Amino acid sequence: MAGKIFINYRRDDSIAVAGRLHDRLAETFGRDNLFMDVDNIPVGINFEEYLNNQVAQCDAMLSVIGPNWLNAKDETHQRRLDKADDFVAIELAGALARNILVIPVLVDGTRMPMASELPVSLKPFALRNAIQLRNTNFGSDAEQLITKMREALALGRPEHTQGLVLLWFSTSQMATFLLTVSAFLFALMVFFLLSDNYAGALAAMVATLAFSWVGGLTLAREESVRMFGLVISVVGLLAMAATLCLRNSSRSVCLTAASSAAA
């Protein structure tokens, strides 16, 4: 199973950019491979342990840094990064401690924090190579980020990230295969209809619809339903094969009976 990509951000600093980036990454890697918000932490659970567990399952973390990321303060005017219960600091420190790939994403020209400005647990973060993400040039910047992520994931931790890289690479190939099969099945359905083989035509139609549906969703990169739909497609294809086998068996029995009667 492929690991996840963790999007680390501060809500009052860069929630809009983080949400936009999440949607773009979902198109490439699938929503199931992204972790962004902490709203789904179960009630009564130690949130620090929960976040650390989520971070541990990730192969990469994107830390979105806006203009207020470094010096954001709470209602007591204490800097959030220095507080023990700051989600951003907990997530980031967990990734750094596990040597997970951490990519600082600097929004609209925000500068990279210096080590002297960070808490002790976050000082290694200052040495991570950053990438710029501009709202005015979001499309190309996001594409560059995705390209660099794939390169870093493939080189850095291939044994854990092969699934993520192949997921992006195989999307168009899988869609092409599924839609090609659906076209073949449609032609087969027409052939069965012309041959008055209505059982075969019905089975071919079911398989055609299933493969077309999955192919379309794959092309749209709907990762959450792809495997479910692929299973349905295979079942439809097997059902069509079973129907053909039964029809051929019945025909053979009928021919045998007719031959016996004639003899």
C-alpha positions as CSV (number, residue, x, y, z in Angstrom):
1,M,0.0,0.0,0.0
2,A,1.3,3.4,-0.9
3,G,2.1,5.9,1.8
4,K,0.4,9.2,2.2
5,I,1.3,12.8,1.5
6,F,0.8,15.0,4.6
7,I,-0.1,18.6,4.0
8,N,1.1,20.7,7.0
9,Y,-0.3,24.2,7.2
10,R,-1.6,26.9,9.5
11,R,-5.2,27.7,9.0
12,D,-5.0,31.4,9.8
13,D,-2.0,31.7,7.5
14,S,-2.6,29.7,4.3
15,I,-5.8,27.7,4.4
16,A,-6.9,28.8,0.9
17,V,-3.6,27.9,-0.8
18,A,-3.4,24.6,1.2
19,G,-6.9,23.7,0.0
20,R,-6.1,24.5,-3.6
21,L,-2.9,22.5,-3.4
22,H,-4.8,19.6,-1.9
23,D,-7.2,19.5,-4.8
24,R,-4.4,19.6,-7.3
25,L,-2.5,16.8,-5.6
26,A,-5.6,14.7,-5.4
27,E,-5.8,14.7,-9.2
28,T,-2.4,13.1,-9.4
29,F,-2.0,11.0,-6.3
30,G,-5.6,10.5,-5.2
31,R,-7.5,11.8,-2.2
32,D,-7.0,8.6,-0.3
33,N,-3.2,9.2,-0.3
34,L,-3.5,12.7,1.2
35,F,-3.9,13.8,4.8
36,M,-4.6,17.4,5.5
37,D,-7.0,18.3,8.3
38,V,-7.1,17.3,11.9
39,D,-10.9,17.7,12.2
40,N,-11.3,13.9,12.2
41,I,-9.3,13.2,15.4
42,P,-11.5,10.8,17.5
43,V,-12.9,12.2,20.7
44,G,-10.9,11.4,23.7
45,I,-7.8,10.5,21.8
46,N,-4.4,11.9,22.6
47,F,-4.0,14.3,19.6
48,E,-0.2,14.3,19.8
49,E,0.0,10.6,19.5
50,Y,-2.7,10.6,16.8
51,L,-0.9,13.1,14.7
52,N,2.4,11.3,15.1
53,N,0.8,8.1,14.0
54,Q,-0.6,9.9,10.9
55,V,2.8,11.4,10.1
56,A,4.5,8.0,10.5
57,Q,2.3,6.6,7.7
58,C,3.4,9.3,5.3
59,D,6.3,9.3,2.8
60,A,6.3,13.0,2.3
61,M,5.2,16.2,4.0
62,L,4.4,19.5,2.4
63,S,4.8,22.4,4.9
64,V,2.8,25.3,3.5
65,I,4.4,28.6,4.8
66,G,2.6,31.9,4.3
67,P,3.5,35.3,5.6
68,N,2.2,34.7,9.1
69,W,3.5,31.1,9.6
70,L,6.5,32.0,11.6
71,N,5.2,34.6,14.0
72,A,1.5,33.6,14.4
73,K,0.4,34.1,18.0
74,D,-2.4,32.9,20.1
75,E,-4.9,34.9,22.3
76,T,-2.2,35.3,25.0
77,H,0.2,36.7,22.4
78,Q,2.5,33.7,22.7
79,R,4.1,32.5,19.5
80,R,2.2,29.3,18.4
81,L,5.4,27.5,17.2
82,D,6.8,27.6,20.7
83,K,3.7,26.0,22.3
84,A,3.6,22.3,23.1
85,D,0.1,21.9,21.7
86,D,0.6,23.6,18.3
87,F,-0.5,21.1,15.6
88,V,1.8,22.6,13.0
89,A,4.9,22.1,15.2
90,I,3.8,18.6,16.4
91,E,3.3,17.4,12.8
92,L,6.5,19.0,11.5
93,A,8.7,17.8,14.4
94,G,7.4,14.3,13.9
95,A,8.3,14.2,10.2
96,L,11.7,15.6,10.9
97,A,12.4,13.1,13.7
98,R,11.5,10.2,11.3
99,N,13.6,11.7,8.5
100,I,10.5,11.8,6.3
101,L,10.8,13.9,3.1
102,V,9.7,17.4,4.1
103,I,9.3,20.1,1.5
104,P,8.7,23.7,2.5
105,V,6.2,25.4,0.2
106,L,6.7,29.1,0.3
107,V,3.6,31.0,-0.6
108,D,3.8,34.2,-2.7
109,G,7.5,35.0,-1.9
110,T,7.5,34.2,1.8
111,R,11.1,33.7,2.9
112,M,12.4,30.5,4.4
113,P,12.7,30.6,8.3
114,M,16.2,30.6,9.7
115,A,17.3,28.0,12.2
116,S,17.7,30.7,14.9
117,E,14.0,31.6,14.5
118,L,12.7,28.1,15.1
119,P,12.2,25.9,18.2
120,V,14.9,23.3,18.9
121,S,12.8,20.5,17.5
122,L,12.2,22.4,14.2
123,K,15.8,23.7,13.6
124,P,16.6,21.0,11.0
125,F,13.6,22.3,9.0
126,A,15.7,25.4,8.0
127,L,18.0,23.1,6.0
128,R,15.3,21.7,3.8
129,N,15.2,22.9,0.2
130,A,12.1,24.9,-0.4
131,I,9.9,25.5,-3.5
132,Q,7.9,28.6,-4.3
133,L,4.1,28.5,-4.9
134,R,2.6,31.7,-6.3
135,N,-1.2,32.3,-6.5
136,T,-0.6,34.2,-9.8
137,N,1.3,31.3,-11.3
138,F,-0.3,28.5,-9.4
139,G,-0.8,26.0,-12.2
140,S,2.9,25.8,-13.4
141,D,4.2,26.1,-9.8
142,A,2.1,23.2,-8.7
143,E,3.2,21.1,-11.7
144,Q,6.8,21.8,-10.8
145,L,6.2,20.8,-7.2
146,I,4.6,17.5,-8.3
147,T,7.5,16.8,-10.6
148,K,10.0,17.4,-7.9
149,M,8.0,15.4,-5.4
150,R,8.0,12.4,-7.8
151,E,11.7,12.7,-8.3
152,A,12.5,13.0,-4.6
153,L,10.1,10.2,-3.7
154,A,11.5,7.8,-6.2
155,L,15.1,8.6,-5.3
156,G,14.7,8.9,-1.5
157,R,12.5,6.0,-0.4
158,P,11.7,3.8,-3.4
159,E,10.7,0.8,-1.3
160,H,7.8,2.8,0.3
161,T,6.9,5.2,-2.5
162,Q,6.8,3.1,-5.6
163,G,3.0,2.9,-5.4
164,L,2.6,6.6,-5.4
165,V,4.9,7.1,-8.4
166,L,3.3,4.2,-10.4
167,L,-0.2,5.5,-9.5
168,W,0.4,8.7,-11.4
169,F,2.3,7.0,-14.2
170,S,-0.3,4.3,-14.9
171,T,-3.4,6.4,-14.9
172,S,-3.6,7.2,-18.6
173,Q,-2.3,3.7,-19.5
174,M,-5.0,2.0,-17.4
175,A,-7.7,4.3,-18.8
176,T,-6.6,3.5,-22.4
177,F,-6.7,-0.2,-21.7
178,L,-10.1,-0.2,-20.1
179,L,-11.7,2.0,-22.8
180,T,-10.1,-0.2,-25.5
181,V,-11.6,-3.3,-23.9
182,S,-15.0,-1.6,-23.6
183,A,-14.9,-0.8,-27.4
184,F,-14.0,-4.4,-28.1
185,L,-16.9,-5.7,-25.9
186,F,-19.3,-3.3,-27.7
187,A,-18.3,-4.7,-31.0
188,L,-18.8,-8.2,-29.6
189,M,-22.2,-7.3,-28.4
190,V,-23.2,-6.1,-31.9
191,F,-21.9,-9.4,-33.3
192,F,-24.0,-11.4,-30.8
193,L,-27.1,-9.4,-31.7
194,L,-26.6,-10.1,-35.4
195,S,-26.1,-13.8,-34.6
196,D,-29.3,-13.9,-32.5
197,N,-27.2,-14.7,-29.4
198,Y,-29.2,-12.5,-27.0
199,A,-27.7,-14.1,-23.8
200,G,-24.2,-13.3,-25.1
201,A,-25.2,-9.8,-26.2
202,L,-26.6,-9.1,-22.7
203,A,-23.4,-10.3,-21.0
204,A,-21.3,-8.3,-23.4
205,M,-23.4,-5.2,-22.8
206,V,-23.0,-5.5,-19.0
207,A,-19.3,-5.9,-19.4
208,T,-19.1,-3.0,-21.8
209,L,-20.9,-0.6,-19.4
210,A,-18.7,-1.7,-16.5
211,F,-15.4,-1.2,-18.4
212,S,-16.6,2.1,-19.8
213,W,-17.6,3.3,-16.4
214,V,-14.3,2.4,-14.8
215,G,-12.3,3.7,-17.8
216,G,-14.0,7.1,-17.5
217,L,-13.5,7.3,-13.8
218,T,-9.8,6.3,-14.2
219,L,-9.4,9.0,-16.8
220,A,-10.8,11.5,-14.4
221,R,-8.5,10.1,-11.7
222,E,-11.2,9.1,-9.3
223,E,-8.9,6.9,-7.2
224,S,-11.4,6.1,-4.5
225,V,-13.6,4.0,-6.8
226,R,-11.1,2.8,-9.4
227,M,-10.3,-0.6,-7.7
228,F,-14.0,-1.2,-6.8
229,G,-15.0,-0.6,-10.4
230,L,-12.2,-2.7,-11.8
231,V,-13.4,-5.6,-9.7
232,I,-16.9,-5.1,-11.1
233,S,-15.5,-5.0,-14.6
234,V,-13.6,-8.3,-14.2
235,V,-16.7,-9.9,-12.7
236,G,-18.7,-8.7,-15.7
237,L,-16.1,-10.2,-18.1
238,L,-16.1,-13.5,-16.2
239,A,-19.9,-13.5,-16.3
240,M,-19.9,-13.0,-20.1
241,A,-17.3,-15.9,-20.5
242,A,-19.5,-18.1,-18.3
243,T,-22.6,-17.3,-20.3
244,L,-20.8,-18.2,-23.6
245,C,-19.5,-21.4,-22.1
246,L,-22.9,-22.4,-20.9
247,R,-24.4,-21.6,-24.3
248,N,-21.8,-23.6,-26.1
249,S,-22.3,-26.5,-23.7
250,S,-26.0,-26.4,-24.3
251,R,-25.5,-26.3,-28.1
252,S,-23.2,-29.3,-27.9
253,V,-25.7,-31.3,-25.9
254,C,-28.5,-30.4,-28.3
255,L,-26.3,-31.5,-31.3
256,T,-25.4,-34.7,-29.6
257,A,-29.1,-35.4,-28.9
258,A,-30.1,-34.7,-32.4
259,S,-27.4,-37.0,-33.8
260,S,-28.5,-39.8,-31.5
261,A,-32.1,-39.4,-32.6
262,A,-31.1,-39.4,-36.2
263,A,-29.1,-42.6,-35.8
